[in-house]
C-alpha cells in the first residue's frame, strides 16, 4: 500500500512545485482532487472573455471564447477535458486539460497559454510616404475574421486658403491574408487619415500621415522700395512645405556699357523678406532672381529687373552703401569697401559748379 501511494505523493509534490512557479497554466494542465472530473477557470490573458464565466467547469462542458474588438483568440470554442493520471486505492486521480476546436472542427489539446491577438497587423516600418501618395502593407492573422475588410483614406481636416487641398475619398475592399493599400494622388505637406475597418463599425487600424514636402511655388511679389533702397518680397504660402529660406541673386550692371559691376549670391533665413541693394552710381541696373526653399530644395525662380535713377534715389546717394558682413575677411582683419570719388573731386581746380 505504501508503495502504491508513492506515485501519488510524487505527482502531488510535482503539482505543488509547478503551481509555485506558475507553470500549470503554461501547459494547461492541473491535478484535480481524487474522485472529481472538471476544470478550473484558466488563468490566461486577462482580455479573454469566457461564456459562461465561472470558476469551475464540468467535464466536456463547452466554453465560448472571445476578445475585445480588433482582437481574436486562436480558438473560439473550448472544452473542459481530463485524463486519468494515476490510481490510488483503486480510484483514479484525474488531470484536467483544455481542448480547443480548430478550423477543421477537430478538438486539439492546448499546450500553451491562450492570448488575444490583433486580427490585423500593419508594419509601421513598411510605410511608404511620398509627396503624392501613401502606401502600407497589411497582414490578416485570422482570414475568417477579415471578411468584408475595407480601407479608406481622406483628409484629416478640412483645408483652407491659400492651401486648399482636394478632397480624397479613396476606398478599397481588402481580400486575402495579406496585401497593400495605396492612397493617391495626394497633396504635398498635407495630413491624411487612413483607416481599416470591419462592418459594421469595428476599427482595426487608424493612423494619421503627413505627405512629404516638395519644392515651393515661385514667389509672387518682388519689388524695390525706393524709400529704403532695398528689395522686398512676400513670403510664399507653405503649401508644399515649410519655407526655411531663400536663394537671392543680384547682378548689378553699369548704366553705360552694361558691364557687370557686382554679383551677390545669398542664402537668407526664411524669416527675412527684405534685403538692401548694393550701392552703385545712378542709372545702374539690377537683375534679381529669388527662389524659396523647403526641406525638399529650391523652387522656381522669380526674376525682375530694376533701375536706379537720380530723381527717385536722391535722398539715398548710390555712391554710399552699408556693406554686409560677407565683405569682411575676419581671418585677415581687413574690410574691403568699394569707393567712388565724389563729383566735386572730379572737377578741375578753380572751377565752379
WOMO-V70715 format. One record per pair of residues at least 24 apart in sequence whose C-alpha atoms are under 10 Angstrom apart, sorted by the first residue. I is the first residue (numbers start at 1). J is the second residue. Records with the same first field share a line. If there is no record, write none. Layout:
I = J ; J
This chain:
1 = 88 ; 89
4 = 87 ; 88 ; 89 ; 90
5 = 87 ; 88 ; 89
6 = 88
7 = 85 ; 86 ; 87 ; 88
8 = 85 ; 86 ; 87 ; 88 ; 93
11 = 85 ; 86 ; 93
24 = 97 ; 112 ; 113
25 = 97 ; 111 ; 112 ; 113 ; 114
26 = 110 ; 111 ; 112 ; 113 ; 114
27 = 97 ; 98 ; 109 ; 110 ; 111 ; 112 ; 113
28 = 96 ; 97 ; 98 ; 99 ; 109 ; 110 ; 111 ; 112 ; 113 ; 114
29 = 82 ; 95 ; 96 ; 97 ; 98 ; 110 ; 111 ; 112
30 = 82 ; 94 ; 95 ; 96 ; 97 ; 98
31 = 82 ; 83 ; 84 ; 85 ; 93 ; 94 ; 95 ; 96 ; 97
32 = 82 ; 85 ; 93 ; 94 ; 95 ; 96
33 = 92 ; 93 ; 94 ; 95
34 = 86 ; 87 ; 88 ; 91 ; 92 ; 93 ; 94 ; 95
35 = 91 ; 92 ; 93 ; 94
36 = 82 ; 92 ; 93 ; 94 ; 95 ; 96
37 = 80 ; 81 ; 82 ; 83 ; 84 ; 92 ; 93 ; 94 ; 95 ; 96
38 = 80 ; 81 ; 82 ; 94 ; 95 ; 96 ; 97
39 = 79 ; 80 ; 81 ; 82 ; 95 ; 96 ; 97 ; 98
40 = 80 ; 96 ; 97 ; 98
41 = 80
42 = 97 ; 98 ; 113 ; 114
43 = 113 ; 114
44 = 112 ; 113 ; 114 ; 115 ; 116
45 = 73 ; 113 ; 114 ; 115 ; 116
46 = 115 ; 116
47 = 71 ; 73 ; 115 ; 116
48 = 72 ; 73 ; 114 ; 115 ; 116
49 = 73 ; 116
50 = 76 ; 77 ; 78
51 = 77
56 = 80
57 = 81
58 = 82
59 = 96 ; 97 ; 98
60 = 98 ; 99
62 = 98 ; 99 ; 100
63 = 100
65 = 100 ; 114 ; 116
66 = 116
67 = 115 ; 116 ; 117 ; 118
68 = 116 ; 117 ; 118
69 = 118 ; 119 ; 198 ; 201 ; 202 ; 203 ; 204
70 = 116 ; 117 ; 118 ; 119 ; 120 ; 145 ; 197 ; 198 ; 202 ; 203 ; 204 ; 205
71 = 115 ; 116 ; 117 ; 118 ; 119 ; 120 ; 141 ; 142 ; 145 ; 204
72 = 115 ; 116 ; 117 ; 118 ; 119 ; 120 ; 141 ; 142 ; 145
73 = 114 ; 115 ; 116 ; 117 ; 118 ; 119 ; 142
74 = 100 ; 101 ; 102 ; 103 ; 114 ; 115 ; 116 ; 117 ; 141 ; 142
75 = 99 ; 100 ; 101 ; 102 ; 103 ; 110 ; 114 ; 115 ; 116
76 = 100 ; 101 ; 102 ; 103
77 = 101 ; 102 ; 107
78 = 102 ; 107 ; 108 ; 109 ; 110
79 = 107 ; 108 ; 109
81 = 109
103 = 144
117 = 141 ; 142
118 = 142 ; 204
119 = 143 ; 144 ; 145 ; 146 ; 204 ; 205
120 = 145 ; 146 ; 149 ; 177 ; 178 ; 196 ; 197 ; 204 ; 205
121 = 178 ; 204 ; 205
122 = 178 ; 180 ; 204 ; 205
124 = 207
127 = 209
128 = 182 ; 211
129 = 182 ; 183 ; 209 ; 210 ; 211 ; 212
130 = 184 ; 186 ; 187 ; 188 ; 189 ; 210 ; 211 ; 212 ; 213 ; 214
131 = 184 ; 185 ; 186 ; 187 ; 188 ; 189 ; 190 ; 210 ; 211 ; 212 ; 213 ; 214 ; 240 ; 241 ; 296
132 = 183 ; 184 ; 185 ; 186 ; 187 ; 188 ; 189 ; 190 ; 211 ; 212 ; 213 ; 214
133 = 182 ; 183 ; 184 ; 185 ; 186 ; 187 ; 188 ; 210 ; 211 ; 212
134 = 181 ; 182 ; 183 ; 184 ; 185 ; 186 ; 192 ; 194 ; 209 ; 210 ; 211 ; 212
135 = 180 ; 181 ; 182 ; 183 ; 184
136 = 179 ; 180 ; 181 ; 182 ; 183 ; 194
137 = 178 ; 179 ; 180 ; 181 ; 182
138 = 174 ; 177 ; 178 ; 179 ; 180 ; 181 ; 196 ; 205
139 = 176 ; 177 ; 178 ; 179 ; 180
140 = 174 ; 175 ; 176 ; 177 ; 178 ; 179
141 = 177 ; 178
142 = 177
143 = 175 ; 176 ; 177 ; 178
144 = 176 ; 177
145 = 198
146 = 174 ; 175 ; 176 ; 177 ; 197 ; 198 ; 199 ; 204
147 = 173 ; 174 ; 175 ; 176 ; 198 ; 199
148 = 173 ; 174 ; 175 ; 197 ; 198 ; 199 ; 200
149 = 173 ; 174 ; 175 ; 176 ; 196 ; 197 ; 198 ; 199 ; 202 ; 203 ; 204
150 = 174 ; 175 ; 181 ; 195 ; 196 ; 197 ; 198 ; 199 ; 203 ; 204
151 = 181 ; 182 ; 183 ; 194 ; 195 ; 196 ; 197 ; 198 ; 204 ; 205 ; 206
152 = 181 ; 182 ; 183 ; 193 ; 194 ; 195 ; 196 ; 197 ; 206
153 = 181 ; 182 ; 183 ; 184 ; 192 ; 193 ; 194 ; 195 ; 196 ; 207 ; 208
154 = 183 ; 186 ; 191 ; 192 ; 193 ; 194 ; 195 ; 208
155 = 186 ; 187 ; 190 ; 191 ; 192 ; 193 ; 194 ; 208 ; 209
156 = 190 ; 191 ; 192 ; 193 ; 194 ; 207 ; 208 ; 209 ; 210
157 = 190 ; 191 ; 192 ; 193
158 = 191
159 = 190 ; 191
161 = 237 ; 239
162 = 236 ; 237 ; 238 ; 239
163 = 187 ; 189 ; 190 ; 237 ; 238 ; 239 ; 240
164 = 190 ; 239
165 = 190 ; 239
168 = 192
170 = 194
171 = 195 ; 196
172 = 196
173 = 197
186 = 211
187 = 211 ; 212 ; 213 ; 214 ; 239 ; 240
188 = 212 ; 213 ; 214 ; 215 ; 239 ; 240 ; 241
189 = 213 ; 214 ; 238 ; 239 ; 240 ; 241 ; 242
190 = 239 ; 240 ; 241
211 = 240 ; 241
212 = 240 ; 241 ; 295 ; 296
213 = 238 ; 239 ; 240 ; 241 ; 242 ; 294 ; 295 ; 296 ; 297
214 = 239 ; 240 ; 241 ; 242 ; 293 ; 294 ; 295 ; 296 ; 297 ; 298 ; 299
215 = 239 ; 240 ; 241 ; 242 ; 243 ; 291 ; 292 ; 293 ; 294 ; 295 ; 296 ; 297 ; 298 ; 299 ; 300
216 = 240 ; 241 ; 242 ; 243 ; 291 ; 292 ; 293 ; 294 ; 295 ; 296 ; 297 ; 298 ; 299 ; 300
217 = 241 ; 291 ; 292 ; 293 ; 298 ; 299 ; 300 ; 301 ; 302
218 = 290 ; 291 ; 292 ; 298 ; 299 ; 300 ; 301 ; 302 ; 303
219 = 246 ; 290 ; 291 ; 292 ; 299 ; 300 ; 301 ; 302 ; 303
220 = 301 ; 302
221 = 290 ; 302 ; 304
222 = 273 ; 274 ; 288 ; 289 ; 290 ; 302 ; 303 ; 304
223 = 274 ; 288 ; 304 ; 305 ; 306
224 = 274 ; 275 ; 276 ; 277 ; 304 ; 305 ; 306 ; 307 ; 308
225 = 274 ; 276 ; 277
226 = 308 ; 312 ; 313 ; 314 ; 315 ; 316
227 = 312 ; 313 ; 314 ; 315 ; 316
228 = 274 ; 275 ; 276 ; 277 ; 313 ; 315 ; 316
229 = 275 ; 276 ; 277 ; 278 ; 279 ; 308 ; 312 ; 313 ; 315 ; 316 ; 317 ; 318 ; 321
230 = 274 ; 275 ; 276 ; 277 ; 278
231 = 273 ; 274 ; 275 ; 276 ; 277 ; 288 ; 306
232 = 272 ; 273 ; 274 ; 275 ; 276
233 = 272 ; 273 ; 274 ; 275 ; 290
234 = 272 ; 273 ; 274
235 = 270 ; 271 ; 272 ; 273 ; 292
236 = 291 ; 292 ; 293
238 = 294
240 = 294 ; 295 ; 296 ; 299
241 = 293 ; 294 ; 295 ; 296 ; 297
242 = 270 ; 292 ; 293 ; 294 ; 295 ; 296
243 = 269 ; 270 ; 271 ; 292 ; 293 ; 294 ; 295 ; 297 ; 298
244 = 268 ; 269 ; 270 ; 271 ; 272 ; 292 ; 293 ; 294 ; 295 ; 297
245 = 269 ; 270 ; 271 ; 272 ; 273 ; 291 ; 292 ; 293 ; 294 ; 295 ; 297 ; 298
246 = 270 ; 271 ; 272 ; 273 ; 290 ; 291 ; 292 ; 293 ; 294 ; 298 ; 299
247 = 289 ; 290 ; 291 ; 292 ; 293 ; 298 ; 299 ; 301
248 = 275 ; 288 ; 289 ; 290 ; 291 ; 292 ; 301 ; 302
249 = 286 ; 287 ; 288 ; 289 ; 290 ; 291 ; 303
250 = 277 ; 278 ; 286 ; 287 ; 288 ; 289 ; 290 ; 303 ; 304 ; 305
251 = 277 ; 278 ; 285 ; 286 ; 287 ; 288 ; 289 ; 305
252 = 277 ; 278 ; 279 ; 280 ; 284 ; 285 ; 286 ; 287 ; 288 ; 305 ; 306 ; 307
253 = 280 ; 281 ; 283 ; 284 ; 285 ; 286 ; 287 ; 307
254 = 280 ; 281 ; 282 ; 283 ; 284 ; 285 ; 286
255 = 280 ; 281 ; 282 ; 283 ; 284 ; 285 ; 307 ; 308 ; 309
256 = 283 ; 284
258 = 284 ; 285
259 = 284
260 = 284 ; 285 ; 286
261 = 285 ; 286
262 = 286
263 = 287 ; 288
264 = 288 ; 326
265 = 289
266 = 290 ; 326
267 = 291 ; 292 ; 293
268 = 292 ; 293
269 = 293
270 = 294
276 = 321 ; 322 ; 323 ; 324
277 = 318 ; 321 ; 322 ; 323
278 = 318 ; 319 ; 320 ; 321 ; 322 ; 323 ; 324
279 = 308 ; 316 ; 317 ; 318 ; 319 ; 320 ; 321 ; 322 ; 323 ; 338 ; 339
280 = 308 ; 317 ; 318 ; 319 ; 320 ; 321 ; 338 ; 339 ; 340
281 = 308 ; 309 ; 310 ; 317 ; 318 ; 319 ; 320 ; 340
282 = 307 ; 308 ; 309 ; 310 ; 311 ; 312 ; 313 ; 314 ; 317 ; 318 ; 319
283 = 307 ; 308 ; 309 ; 310 ; 313 ; 318
284 = 308 ; 309 ; 318
285 = 309
